[in-house]
Amino acid sequence: MKSPGSKKNSYENKDIFFDTFNFEQHDIYRSLDSFNNLARDLIKHNNEKIEKIYGRNKELAYYDVTNFYYEITYDLYTVTF
């Protein structure tokens, strides 16, 4: 949450964080099932901490999808639908 990016990006930039980490990139992917099992509890915990520390206006929510990336393998302007 502090530095959003892909799993690969997190591994490549792990040294910018406040602690020393000793793991390989494949360890990140192996951990995803465990995080999936904890997802609801982690989200609830994070929301409670944010609410306690910062407060929250629940009248309006923003959905940010700016970090999504995709490629189109054809020229969109020459394709007929």
PyMOL commands that set and color helices and strands:
alter all, ss='L'
color gray80, all
select helices_A, chain A and resi 7-12+14-16+25-54
alter helices_A, ss='H'
color red, helices_A
deselect
rebuild
show_as cartoon
